[in-house]
Amino acid sequence: MTKHPTSPRLTGKSLGRPQGSSGTDTRARLLEIAATLFARQGYSEVSMADIAGAAGLTAPAIYNYFGSKDALFIDTVCNMYEEIAASFLEAAASGTTWRERLSAILEMASQVYREDSVLQRLGTVATIKSSQGPERFALILGAKRQVDQVFHDIIADAVDNGELPQSINRPIAGELLSSLILSGIGGVTHQRPTQNDFDAIVAAFKIFLDPAPLGTKMTTDRKQAFDSFLQE
């Protein structure tokens, strides 16, 4: 991901930097605020001045950290995807079969979305902007592929171990799982934000992964979780 270094000041201080903060702290704060504003209002409705003001900076000072709104948006979204990929990779390491690894990622996704409601909306904004300008936002697409790669590796290992058929298209299957987690679960949790909803969403998804033959009786607790998810 491209980093934008701060510009040195003749006085040794950055114009408008909040008192007591370092350049690194200020940059991190700008990314956090940008994520919230872009998620809530969309890309077009947010200005660099809006972000600077929310961070306690003067409008010109934000350009010491990011050369343009595109640069700030790209870094914000890339940070999000990199953190998600790292979280999913860590979760996947706890399983052995592809179902166990995916189940662990589901638990992690539920936790991540529950703790940071900005992610669902920011992901949606990022998807829209990337589709409108794939060359302009190529770095975002590259960061998203880090998340896809986690699922691609799960599929590849499952095929190599004989858990999945050789005929499966590994890249497409990986991207499909990635989209189901990021867009599917993210979209549902946006509409159903309570703890019970999160638990029911994960339980329902796990039922779809259940290798038991069709017609096998579902355990009581999983049936209740699935029924809860389906109820309005």
N, C-alpha and C positions, 0 to 999 in steps of 0.2 A: 504494500500500500504506500502511496506517495506521501511523504511527510513534508510539511511546509515549515521551515525554520523561522524563528522569530527574527525580526530585523533589529540590529543593534541601534541603540539610541546614543546620542552624543553625551547625554547626561548619565548614562549607565542605567537608566530606568525606562521601562516601556510606558508610553503615553497611555494614561487611562487605566492602567492595571490596578485592580483592587488592592488596597493597602495590605501588606503582610503576605501576599501570595507570590509564588514563583511563576516563571513562565510556563513550566510544565503543569503546574496546578491550574493555571488560567486556561491553558489549552484543553485540559481534560474537562474543565467546567464548561467551556464553550461547546464541546462535543456533547456533553450531557444535556445542556439546554437546547441545543440544536435538535437533538433526537426528539425531545418532548414537543417542541414547536412544529417540526416537520410532521410528526405523527399526528398531532391534533389538527393542524391547519392545512397540511399539504405543502408541497414544494413552492408553488407559485405565490401563495399567500403570505410567505414568510420572507422578510428582508434581512439583510446583514445588520441593519440598524436595530431591528427587533431583537435579534439574538444578542448583539452587543449590549443593548440596554438591559436586557434580562440578566446579563452577567455582570452588570455594573461597570461596563466599559464605555468609553466614548466611541461613537460610530467609526471614526477612522482607525482606532486602535485595533479593531478586530482583524484588520488586514495585515497586522504584524504577525498573525498566526495562520491566517488562511487567505490566499490570494484572491479568491472569488467565492461566490455562493456555491457554485458547482463543486469546488474543491472541498468546502466544508461539508456539503451533503455527501460527497463520495466518501470522505474519511469517516463520517458518522455512520453510514450504512455498512462500510467495510468493517468497521470495528464491531458492529452488531453481528455480522455474519461470522467473523473470526471467533468471537466469544461463543456463539452458538455451536460452531463446528468443534471447538475445544471441549465444550460441555458434553456434546453428543459423543465425541470420541472417547472421553473418559467413561461415560455411562456404558458404551458398547463393550468396553474392555471387561466389564463385570460378567458378561455372558459367554456361553460356549456355542450354542446353536444360534442360527439366525433369528429364530423366534425369541430366544432369551435376550439376545442383544437388542433386538428391536423393542422388546418389552421394557428393557432398561432405559432406552432412549425415550420411550413414551412417558415413563415416570419423570425423567429429567425435563422433558418438554413441558409437562404439566407444571413442574416446579418453577421453571424459568418464566413461563407465561403468567403464572400466578403472582410471582414476585415483581414482575415488571410488565405492566399492562401496555407500555409504550411499544413493545416489540411487535405486537400484532399489527398495529396501525402503521408503524414505520416500515414493516415488511411489505405491506400493501402499497404504500407510497413508492417504495423502492422498485417494486415489480412494475408498476405503471410507468415510472420515469425511465426505467431501463428498456422497456419495450418501445417507448417512444424515441429513444436515442441510444441504440445499442453501442454505437461507436463512441459517442460522447460519454457514456457511463460504462465503458468496457471494464474498468476496474471493479465496479460493483458486480458485474456478471462473473468476473474472476473470483471474487470473494464468495459469491454464492456457490460457485463450483466446489469450494472447500467443504461446504455442507453436503453437497451432492456426493462428494467423494467418500464421505463416511458411509453412506448407504451403498454406494457402488462396491466398496470393499466388503461389506457384509454379504451382498449378493454374490460377489466373486468367490468368497470363501465358502459360501453355502453350495455353490455349483461344484467347486473343487472337492468338497467333502461328500458330495452325492446327496445333499439335502434338497437341492433344486435341480431341475433338468438342465442338461447342457444346451438345450435349444433356446433357453431364455436369453433375451437381449439384455446384457448386463448394464450398459449405460442407461438405457431407457428404464429398466426396472429400478435402478438406483435413483434416478431423477423422479420417478413416480412415487417412491416411498418418501423421498425428501419433500416433495410437494404435498403429499398427504399429511405429513407432520407439520410443516411450516404453514401451509395455507389452510388445510383442512382443520386441524386442531386449533390453529391460531384463530381462524374465523369463528369456530364454534365457541371458543372460550371468550371471544369478544362479546358474544351475545349472552353467554352463560358464565358470569364471572365469579360465582360463589365457590366455596371450598367443595361443597357437595357436588356441584356441577363438574368441577375439575376431576374429582375422583370417579364420577360416573362416566365421563368422557374416556378416561384411560381404561376403565373396566370394559366399556363397550368396544373399544378398539382391540383390546386383548382377546375378546370373544371372537372377533373376526380372524384372529391369528390362531385360534384353537384348532389343533390338528385332529381333534376327535371326529369320528365319522358323523355324517349328517344323521340326525335322529337320536344321537346319544343324549341322554338326559343331562341337562345343564345343572351344575351345582347351585344350591339355593342362593348363596351370597352373590354369585355372578349373575344369576337371573334377576335378582332384586336390583343390582347395580344397572343392568341393561334396561330393565323396565323403568327405573328412575330417570335414566337418560332420555328415554323416548317420551316420557310424560311432559306435558306442557307445564 
